[in-house]
Amino acid sequence: MHLDIMKYASQYIEELGVTIKLAHFSAGDVSELHAILTIEPRGEMFEQQYARIKAAESQLMQMPEVSGAQPVFKRYFLSDATNQVPAIKKELKNSRIEELKNSSVSPSFNSPCAVSYIQQPPLDGSKLALWIYLQRGTEVATTDCSTIVTHNGYRHIWTMGLTGTNADSSYMQSWETLFAYIDTLKHFDATLEANCLRTWFFVRDVDTQYNGLVKARRECFAEQGLTSDTHYIASTGIGGTPADPKAIIQLGAYAMTGFQPEQQRYLYAPTHLNRTSDYGVTFERGTLMQYGDRNHVYISGTASINNHGEVVHVGDIRRQTQRMWENVEKLLEEGGMTYNEVMQIIVYLRDGADYQLVNQMFGEKFPHIPYVVTLAPVCRPTWLVEMECVAVKAAHNEQFRNF
């Protein structure tokens, strides 16, 4: 079986003012691609910036590396989600109507998939950025809020944009949102404990509302069989404003059915990090998922922390960034990987004034990896920066089916 190494590509579309950074991995008959699109602001209104990034996405789908791939999910990082999401949805509706009338419009571009819209302003001065995950060689279908990818006996379920608005506290909305997700999983004969691999919790005003999420998640997880004696789920819990003004919590998640329990392993890096349960939160630092032809690593939101649960380098953004990199590196190593296998990075900053320095640091250290830097406070006020990433590496695990 032929295995490809990771490939990176970058394209600047001058007439659109959009940069596309792409990571491409292929093994066997399935390719995976992560693309991040960033845009020059050019002093325009949101509708004009969105039109340019949409045109760039259409060009992305025509790149040789992407040809034939289908979007699995998208995340829009927005500067004003409440006003911008309705504009996006209106334009998408119009585009799909136009697609039906005009067969020359690329079906891949307007193919529906799970979409996450969250107010985490890109710190390059633009009003939006876009992260797209695509696959080629799998069967992709959609429901109201989920993308279902089926291949080789596995079923991958990407669910985005769940909120709860029937309560007025983060605690009750977290319960409501988690119950909605548990009900979604039931449709696939799946459970939170056995099948969920990755979650994202976006919290409006994280400094005051995060504790409600932590309490509800801990209680819900215990009810579902997720404890410090069993396991938790790789996750990011971060500041982010849902489009609905009534929503305090927004959830996105990735689950899978058809795998053997021994295919999944959790990452701890105990020389550098402690167990999250030591300070009352309930997520895994990282998760390794093994297939016959590749391994995946999902690194949770990771910041400048030591193995006693203490914030390291308080007030120093440069040293916090370096310690964060070191922590992630150790988690990747535990999963048998390095930064050379990373396909995308999301960077969250508490203070937008730190953008120039942090962006320069990331650009120098990771010149090829697609990444975006957003304004999103971390769950502890003294944490100035956090990052998450996805890594993929070719493997030959004979005991497991290919991806």
N, C-alpha and C positions, 0 to 999 in steps of 0.2 A: 504494500500500500504506500502510495506516495504522500508525503507530508510536507506541506509548505511552512516556511517560517513566517513570522509577522512581517507585513509590508506596510509602509507608511507613504502617504502622498499628501501634497499640499498644493492648492490652486487658488490664486488670487484672480478674481474676475473684475477687471478694472472698471468696465462700464457699469457694473452693479455695485462696486465698492464692497464686495463680500469675499471673505476668505473661507475656504473649505479646507479643513484638515481631516484626513481620513486614515483609519487603521483597518487593515484587511487581513483576515486569517482564513486559510482554507485547508481542510483536511478531508480526505475521502471525497464524498459527493456533496458536502455542505460547506458553504462559506459564511463567515460572519463579518460584518462591517459596522464600525462605529464612526459616525461623522459629526463634527461640531462646526456649525456655521456661525460666524461673527460678522458684523456689518459696521461700516463706517457711518456715523450718524448723519453727516452732511446737513444738519440744521433742518431736517424734514419732520413732518407730522408722522404719527405712527403708521397710518395707512400707506404712506409712501415707502417707509422702511420695510414694512411687512411685504409689500409688493416686490421689493428688490430681493428680499431673502427667499420669497416664494419662487421667483425666477431663478435664483441660484440653486434652489433645491431641484428644480426641473433640470438644470444643467448637471447637477450631481448625478441624477438618475441616468444620464447619458454617458457618464464616464465609463471607460472600458472595464475598470475594476468593479463597477456597480451594476453593469448591465445584467438584467434578469433578476436582480435582487428585489425583495419586497420589504417594505417597512414593517417592523414588528411593534415598535413604539417610538413615540416622539415626546420630548419635553421642551416646552417653550419657557425660557427665563424672561420674565416681563418686568417692565418698569412700573406698570399700573394695570394690574390684572383685571380689576373691576370694570374698567372702561375698554380695555384692549381685547379681552376674550370674546365679548359679543361681536366685535368687528371681525375677528378671525373666523368665528363660526359662520357669520353671514357670508364672508368671502368664500369659505370652503363650500357652503351650500351652493352658491352661484357657480363655483368652478365645477362642481359635480354635474350640475344641470348642463353647463357648457360642454362637459366631456361627453355626455350622452348625445349631444347634437353634433359633435365634431370628433370623429374617430381618430383624428391626427393628434389629439391630446394624449400624452403618455399615460396609460392606465396605472403604471407604477406610482406616478407622482400623486395622483388623487386617490390611490387605494386607501380605504379606511384602516385605521389601526388604533390601538389604545394611545391616548394622548394625555399628557399631564401639562396643565397650565399653572404656573405658580409665579407669584410676584417675588422675584429675587433679581433685582436689576443688574444687568451686566455692567461692570465697572469701567468699560471702555467708552462710556458716554452715550451708547446707543440705547434704544428702547426695547430691544429684544435680541436674544441669541437662541440657537436651536441645536439640540442634541438628537440624533436619529440613530437607532439601532436597526440594522437590516440583516436579512438572511437570504441566501440563495440555495435551493435544493431541498427546501422543506415545504410543507403545505400550511398556508397561513389563512386563518379565518378570523372573523370578528363577531362579538356580541355588542351589547350597549356600551360597556366600559372595559371590555377585555379583548385582548388578542390571544388566540389559541393557535399554537404552532405544533403540528403533529409530524413526527418522523421517527421511524425505526423503533416503534413501541413506546416512545416518550410523548408526553403531552405537556407543553410549556404554556403557562397561563400568566399573561402580563395584564394586570388590572390597575387602572390609573384613575385618579380624580375622585375618590370616594370622600364624601364629607357627611357630617351630621349637623343638622341645623334646627332640630326640635328641642334643643336644650340651650341654656345660656352660660354654661361653664365648660372649660376645657375637659374637666373630668367626665362629665356626662356625654359630651360630644365624642370623646375618645371611645367610650363604651359603645355609643351608637354607631360610630364608624367601624369599629372592630366587629361588631355583630353583623353589620352589612357585609363585611368581607367574609366572615365565616359562612354566611348564607350563600355568598357567591361561590365559595369553594365547594359547598354541598352539591351544587349543580354538576360538578366534575368528580363527584365521589372522592373528594379530597378534604383534608382537615388542616387547621393551622399548625398543629403539632407535627404531623407527618410529612406535610407537603410544601409548606411555605419556606422559601430559601432566602428571600430578601424583602425588606420593607423600607419605605421612606415615610416619615412623619413630618409634615410641615406645620409649624405652629405660629399662629398670629401672636405677635408680641411675646417672643419666647422667654424673655426675662421674667414675666409675670404668669404666663400660662403653661410653662413646661411642666411644673410640678403636678398639675392635674392630669396631664398625659401620662407621666411616669406612674402615678398611683393607679390609674385605670388600667394601663397596659399590664402592670405587675399583677393586678387582681384577675384580669381577664386571662392572662397567660397561665396563671396557676389553675384556674378553672378548666383550661384546655389541656392541662398536662405539661405545660412548659415551666420548669423550675430550675434552680441552680443545680439540682441533682440530675436533671435530664439534659436539656439544652435550651437555648434561646434561638434567636433568628438574627442574622446579619442585618444591620439597620443603620439609617441615618435619621437622627432627630434634630431638626434645625429650624431656625427662623425662616418663615415663608408665609406670605399672605395669600389665602385662597381668593378666587375671583368673587365668590358670593360673600357679601359683607357680613352675613350672619354666621359664616363658618369660621371657627377658631382652629380646627384641626382638619388637615387633608392627608389622605393616605394613598400611597401607591405601593404595589407589591408584585412579586414574582413568585410563582409556585410551579410545581412540576409533579406529574404522576408518572408511574411506570418505572421508577428507579428502585434499586436495592438500597436498603439503609446504609450498607457499608460503602456505597459510592460517595457518601457525604461525610466530610470531616471538618471539625471546627478548628480555627486558628487562634492562638493565645499569645504567642511571643512573650513568655513570662519574664524574660530578662529585662524587658522594656515596658511591659504593660501589666496591669492587674486585671482580675476578673471584674466585669462591670457590676456584678451582684455585690461586690464588696462595698459599693457606695449606693446601692439601692436601685440601680437601673437594670433593665432586662434586655440586653442584646448581646450577640456574639461579636467579637472583634473582626472576625472574617470567616468565610466559609469556602472550603474547597469541594468542588463537585467533579468527580472523575468519570470519564467515559472511555470507551475503547480507544478512540482516536485523538482525544484531547482532554485537557483539564481546564476547568474554569475556577478562578478565584474571585470572590466578591469581597472587597474590603469595605467595611463599614466606615461611617464618618469617624475620622481619626484626627486627634489634635496633639498638642504638646503636653503629654502626661507621662508620669513615670509608673513604675510597677508598685507604687504605694497609693496610686490614685490621686497624686498631687499634680497640680498645674506646674509646669516647668517653664522658667524664664518669663515670669510675670512682667508685662509691660514692654517686652522686647520682641517686636514682630519678626525681625530677622532670625533670631535664635529660636523662636517658636516654630517658624517655618522649617528650619533645619532639623529640629527635634522631631517634628511631625513626619518629615521625610524618612528619618531614621526609623521611627516606629513602623511606618508602612513597609519599609524595606524588610524589617524583621518578620512581619506578617507574611509578606510575599515569599521570603526564604522558607518559612515553615511550610508553605504550600508548594515548594519546589520551583519557585519562580523568582525573577528579578524584574526591575523596571523595564527591561527589554521586551517583556511579554505584556506590558500594560497597553490597553486599547483606548482608554479614555480616562480623563481626570476631571472632576468637578471641584473647584476651589471656592470655599465660603469665607468671606472676610467680614469681620465685625465693623471695621472702620474703613470707609471708602477712601480715606486719605492714605491708606497703606497700599493702595492698588499699584501705583507705579513701581514701587520697590518689589512687591511680591510677584507682579507680572514679569518683571525683568528677571527675577530669580528663577521662576518656572520656565521662562523662555530659554534661559541659558542651560538649565539642567535637563530639560525635556524638549529639545527643539523640534522633535518629530511627533510627539504624542499629542493627539487632539485634547485640548483642555479649554475651559472657560472659567473666568473669575467673576463671582457674583457677590452682591451685598446681601449677607444672610448671617445674622448674629448666631453664635454657637451657644449651646445650652448653659455654659458657665460664663459669667461676665468677663472673667479674666482670661478666657481663651480668645485669642485674637484671630485665629485662622484654623480652618479645618479642611480636610480633603477626603474624598472617596475615590475609588477606582475599580475597574474591571480588568482582569488579566486573563489571557488564554494562551495555552502552550500545547504543542503537539505531544501526544503520549501514545503508548502502546500497552493498554491495560487489557490483557486477554480475557480477564474474568468478566468484563462489562461490555455491553453493546456500544457501538459507535453512537455519536451524538445524533 
